[in-house]
Amino acid sequence: MTLTPGRKSIEEMREILAGVRNDSLLVTPEDDSNNEEEGGESSCNSRDEAAKAILQKSFLPHQKGQAREYCSLGHMLELPILHNCIQVVTGEESPVIGLEVKGAYTTGLAAKKGSPHAKDSIDFVITVTELDDPDEVKAWGFEAKGRVTARTAAAEERNLRYLSHPHVRIHEFDVHEEVANEGERFQVLHHAFVYDFDVVVLAIGDDQSSLIRSTIIDFSIDLKEQFGEVIDELKRISLEWAYPDNPAALSSTITNRRAPKVITVPQRILNLAKDIKTINGSDTLQGTANIWRSLVLLPKPFPSFLRFIPAVYAFWNVVKGGSDTTSKLMDDCILRVPKAHMNTETVAINRLLSLVFVLIHHLNQTITAQDNLNSYSSLLNYQISASKKA
């Protein structure tokens, strides 16, 4: 099915997702043949636009200043918003009578089973029981959103005036009326599709983690399947080179260790990369694709880690002089020279004291290190150790 170009109304998009045929929204085979006769420019442009949009979202610019602070604050608010939402949905204001939350868990980046191109990172997975069947434990998705600026918090409060209650449980067809942000509508739908959740909770709080509203959304199997068809089509026209129909080509099994750890990025994709500044050129895209290919071939699951850098850089970070790492180690130190006493001498003395503390730190590491640094009592201890390595 091919859609006609141009913006679509909400009703038209609903009909498309529901599979309702509307000839005015579809491109007929005759139209496709006309496009081919004209050089296939429309089809080619649509493919390139989709691929370019995916590349732009995959190489986002580094956030700086207030944008970075707001993003960090939003992440820190996720857990407090979860706690406050649990208190609401299990209390007197709960839209679900008899709901009990048994646990909450964090997850990393996950791919849908059987569809590795559909990936998702959700804030929490919560386990719940309902009054109608208290013995059945169900898994729900949980997405926390922080309105960390006065403008976004005020806009959310204004939206409440058009709603019957700040804490509701709705079906998927009411999402357009209850969730104002279009991106958040598709985000919760994506959670439901990748994890195959029947229910996803969207909780919104302010910059103090006070709960503004919560929405419990029920998703049907039909909508998730239709959304999956859209994702598959995007993969087909934009990422077929990374996710071939034959999954054995990217297998991570032992028998496939001799497979070449290089992936060929099509020239049309490399040409698009030249126009996206955040990619920094087609060579960078090819190198990033090769790193991703190498990761795919590694055994799963990965241990958690704070950052991912090339091995040659990691080796240099270990063997280089202590003075080069002093700034990093002392970044979070609250000791500062008062401005009234700041001059060249005090700055130099402060730097020398920092070097002494760094030396003491490294000596302590050397003295207290285990005899066998590669020996861990469990996988959990290895994950914790790997996460704390600088």
N, C-alpha and C positions, 0 to 999 in steps of 0.2 A: 504494500500500500504506500503510495507516494502522495504527500500533501501539497496543495497549491501554496505558492509563496504568499507572504503577508501575515500580519498579526491576526490572531484568532481570539474570539470572545470566550468567556468562561463556559458558556453553554456549548459552543462549538468544540472546545477542548474536552468537555465531558462526553459529548457524543463520540469523539474520536477514541477516547480511552475505553468507552463502553462498547465500541465496535459497531455503532450505529452508522449505517452507510448514508453519506450525504454527498451526492455527486458534485456539488459546488465546491466541496473541500478537497476533492481528489483529482489527481492528474491521471487522465486516461492513457491507455497504451498509445493512442494516436498522438497525444501530446508528447509522450516520451520519444516517439519516432521523429517528431518534428524537431525536438531538441537535438537528437542525434544528427539530423540533417543540417542543423545550424551549427554543428561543431560540438554539440554537447556542453555548451558553456554553462547552462543553468545547472545541470547535474554536477558538473565538475566544481562549480562555485559552491554549491551546497556541501559537497564533500569536504572541500578545503575549509569552508567556514566552520564546519563542525570540528574538524581536526584542529584548526587554529584555536577555537574556543577551549578545547580540552587541554591543549598545550599551555595556554595562558593560565588556566586554573591549576595546572601542574607545576608551574614555575612562577609562583606569586612573588612580588617584590618584598624585600625585607621591611618590616614595620619599624618606624622610628618615632621618637617623641611621644606625644599624647596617644597616638594610635597604638603604640606598643604597650603603653601603660594600661590603657583600657582593655587590651587583649589579655594581658597578664591578670588584671583584676577579674575579668570574666572567668578565667580558669580557676582562680582561687575561690570564687563564689559558688562553684558547682557543688562542692560537698555541703556547705551550709544550706544551699537551696534544697538539696536532697533531704537533709534532716528536717527542715521546716515543712517541706511538702509531705513527708511521711506523717508528721504530726497532724496535718490537715486532713489527709485522705483516710486516716484511721480514727479521726475524731468526730465531733458532732457536725462539722461542716462537710463531711465527706459525701461526695455524690454516689458512692457505692456503699451500701449498708453492709456491715460485717466484714469489710475488707481488712486483711491483716498482711503486713509486710514482714516476711520471714528473713530476708537478707538483701544486701546490695553488693554488687561486685563491679570492679572496673575491668575493662578489656582493652586490648591493643587493637591495632589495625587487623580487620578480619575480612576474608573473602567468602562469598557465598559458595556453599558446597555445590560442585558441578558447574559453577560459573565464576572462575577466578578473576574475570575482568570486572566483576561487580564487587567493589570493596567498600568498607564502611568503618568508621571509628565512632562509636557511641559513648556517651558519658558514663552511663551505668546500665547494668542489667539487674533488675530487681526480681525477687521471687515472692509471690503473693498467694494467698488463699482467699476464696470468696465464700459467702455465707451459704450459697446453694450447694457447694461441694467442698467442705473444709478439709477433706483428706487429699484433695488434688492440688499439688503445688504447681503453679504456672509461672512462666518466665515472661516478664514485660520489659520493654525498652524504656529508658528514661533519658530525656534530653533536658538539660538545665540551661536557661538563658538568663543572663544578667543585663539589665538595663542600667548601665553604669554612668550614664550622663543624665543631667536634668532633663534634656530634651527628649531622649528616648523613654525615660521613666514617665514623663508627663504625657507623651503620646500613648503609652500603654494604659495609663489611667483614664485617658479620654475614651479609649476603645471600650472600657468597662461600662460606660454609660449606655452603650447600645446592646449590652448583654444582660441576660436575666440573672446570672449568678457568676461570681468569679471562679468557682470551682465546679466543673461540669464533666460529665461523661457523654461523648457524642459518637455518632457513626461517621464514617468517612465522607458521606455526602454533605455533612454539615461543616466540614473543615473550612470551606470558603467563608462562612459567616462567623466562625468562632476564632480563626487564626488569621490575623490581619497581614502578617508578613508572608509573602509568597514563597520566599526561599525556605522559610521554616516549614511550610506545608510539605514541600517536596523532600525536605530533610527527614522528617518523621516517616514519610512514606518510604524513603530509601532505607531507613532503619528497619522498618517492617519487612521489606523485601529481602534484604541481605540476611537478616537473622531469622526470617520467617516468623516474626512476632505477630500474634493476633491483636495485641494491644501495645500502644506506645504512649507514654506520658510526656507531655510538654509542660514544664514548669518554668514560670517567669518570675524573677525577683528583682529588687532594686539593688543599689550599690551597697546596701547594708545586709543583703541576703534576705530581707523581709519578702515574703511571698506576695506577689501582686495577683497572680492568677495561676490556675493549673487546669489542664485539659487532658482528660483521658480519652484516647481515640481508638475506636475499634475498626480494624481493617478486614475486609473480606478477601477470600482467596482469589476471586475473580480480578479484583483491582490489582493485587500484587502480581498476578500473572500478566496482566496487560502492561503494567509498569515494567516488568521484566522483558517483555517484547520490545519496548522502547529502548531499554538499555542494550539489548542484543543488537538492535538495528544501529545504534550509535557505535557499538564495537565493530560491526561489519563494515561500516563506511569510513571509520577513522582509525581503528586500532587492530585491524586484521593482521598487520605485520607483527604486532607484539603478542597477540593471542590467536594463534592459528586454530583452525577447526580440529586439527590433530593435536591433542594435549600432550601426546608422547614427545613431541618436539621440544617441549619445555619441561620434561620430567625431571624430578630431583632424585630419582632412585639411583641406587649404587650402580646398576647396569648401564646407566647413562652418563657415567663420569667422563667418558671419553668424548662426549658431545662438545663441539666447539663453544667456548664461552664468549662468543661474539654474536651479536644480533645485527641484522642488516636493516637499517632505517631507509625506507624508500626515499628517492630523491625529491619527490613532491613534498614530503614531510620536512626534509632538510631545508628546502627552499622556504617553507613557511617559518621555520625557526629563525631565519635571518631577519624577519620582520618583527620578532618578539624580543624586546630588549632584555627582558629578565632571563632569557635562555643563554645569552652571551654567545651566540653563534651556533652554526650547525655542528662544529666539532665538539662543542660542549654537550649538545644533545646526543651525539653518537657515543661519547664517553659515558654519559649518564645511563644510556640504554644498555651499555655493556656491563656497568656496575649492577644495574637491576637484573640483568640476565644471570650474572654470577650469583646474586642473592637467591634467585629462583632455584638454582641448582643445589643450594645448600640444604642440609637436613633441617626439618622443622620439628618443633617450634624454635624460634630464636630466643635467646635470653634477652631480658630487657636491657636497654642501654640508653644513656642520655644523649649521645651524639654519635654520628657515623662519619669517619674520616678515613682517607686512604692509609694503608699500612705504613708507607714510607713517612708520612707526616707524623703518625703515632710514634714511630721509632725515633724520629728527630725530637719530638717532645720529651722523650724519656732521657736521651743522652745529652741534650744541650745543657748549657750552663745554668746554674741556679738563678743568676741575676735575670735571665730572660723570663723565668716563671714567677718572679717575685710579684709583679703587678697583678697577675691572675690570682695568686694565693692571697694577696692583701686587699683585693677589690672590696670585700665585704667587711673589712676591718673598720670599726667605728672610731678608731684613734686618728684624730686629725690635728695638725698644728693650727692653733688659733691664728686668725688673720692678723691680729694685732702684733703677733710675734713672728710672723712669717718673713723670712729673708733667706738668702742663699745658704747661710750656715745651718739654720734650723731645718731647711728642706734636706740638706745633705745628711745631717745627723739622723733625721727620721728615716731616710733611705738606708743608712747603714744599720740602724736598729732593725729595720725590716729584714735585711739580709741575715742578721744574726738569728732572728726568729725562724726564718726559712731554713737555715742551717740546722737549728735545733730540731725542727720538724722532720727534716730528712734523716738526721741521726736517730731520732726516735723510731722512724719507720725501719731503719736498718737493724736496730737492736731488737725490736719487738717482732720482726717478720718471722713467719714460720719457716721451718727448714725446707719444706716442700711447698712452694708457692702455688703449684698447680694441683694441689690436692684439696678437695672440698668434700665435706661430709654429706652434702645433698645438693640436688639441682637448685633448690631455693637459695642455699648459701652462695652458690656460684652466681646466681642472678643478682643477689644483693651486692656481692663483691664487684661484679662487672658494672653495675649501675653507679657505684661510688668512685670508680676509677676516673681520674681527671684526664 
